[in-house]
Amino acid sequence: MIKENLEKIWEKIDKAALKSGRSKDDIVLVAVSKTFPVESIVEAIKYGQKIFGENRVQEALSKIEKLKEMKIDAQFHFIGHLQTNKVKYLKENFSIIQSVDRIELAKLINERAKKINYVQDILLQVNIAREPQKSGVLMEHFDDLLEYVVKCENLRLRGLMMIPPLEENPENNRVYFSRMRELFLDLKSKYDIKYLSMGMSDDFEIAIEEGSNMVRIGSAIFGKRK
Ligand SMILES: *Cc1c(COP(=O)(O)O)cnc(C)c1O
């Protein structure tokens, strides 16, 4: 089913992109492979998928290791809440860490990258809907975090990420996607950034219509997670 699912999703991505004056070539698809075995990743790669999203460090590293042994190339983005005690396991495994949301975490990733001599691409995760239980920086702390990360020599800011509230009707989240686009455009006028990561299986078309250029899709590609 992965082949058919990817084809269907690309069709929908293209349609949504056209609505905002773009095409599917302007959108990056991150296939969220968390909880799925490495075999699913290998199959998706066979059908042209290149970037995968994982939300647990150890699970991701084990899959990355297996793919290396199989001599299969793939890129991984880290998209989950990153605990500070897991930063020490990072070793240039993730082409982007999408979930940087606090200075303490940025500081540790920067130190880690410096120690093993690479520059880590990151996105700042914004809690735009101010959900108390959710990760992501609140707007009142955004400027402090931004100012901090752009000074970190071993971090390279590439854009913004957000996870909207759980909603029966994703139309209700359109306003948050739109606010993120405004924040993104403002930032883009000052910094060399590229990605606005928003949109998942149930709302990626709306997110793209509102300006997303990176979607993170799991269940619509790989099926329901257990
Ligand atoms: C799980 C996850 C996704 C994908 O969710 P689906 O609804 O399965 O598409 C996207 N982004 C993040 C941060 C996730 O944790």
PDBQT file of the ligand as one rigid body, heavy atoms in Angstrom, charges set to zero:
ROOT
HETATM    1  C1  LIG A 301       3.562  11.465  14.477  1.00  0.00    +0.000 C 
HETATM    2  C2  LIG A 301       3.902  12.806  13.987  1.00  0.00    +0.000 A 
HETATM    3  C3  LIG A 301       3.520  13.234  12.717  1.00  0.00    +0.000 A 
HETATM    4  C4  LIG A 301       2.736  12.386  11.733  1.00  0.00    +0.000 C 
HETATM    5  O1  LIG A 301       1.430  12.212  12.152  1.00  0.00    +0.000 OA
HETATM    6  P1  LIG A 301       0.362  11.476  11.209  1.00  0.00    +0.000 P 
HETATM    7  O2  LIG A 301      -0.941  11.936  11.714  1.00  0.00    +0.000 OA
HETATM    8  O3  LIG A 301       0.578  10.015  11.378  1.00  0.00    +0.000 OA
HETATM    9  O4  LIG A 301       0.625  11.904   9.811  1.00  0.00    +0.000 OA
HETATM   10  C5  LIG A 301       3.904  14.511  12.316  1.00  0.00    +0.000 A 
HETATM   11  N1  LIG A 301       4.607  15.332  13.126  1.00  0.00    +0.000 NA
HETATM   12  C6  LIG A 301       4.979  14.958  14.351  1.00  0.00    +0.000 A 
HETATM   13  C7  LIG A 301       5.753  15.913  15.184  1.00  0.00    +0.000 C 
HETATM   14  C8  LIG A 301       4.639  13.691  14.828  1.00  0.00    +0.000 A 
HETATM   15  O5  LIG A 301       5.015  13.345  16.076  1.00  0.00    +0.000 OA
ENDROOT
TORSDOF 0
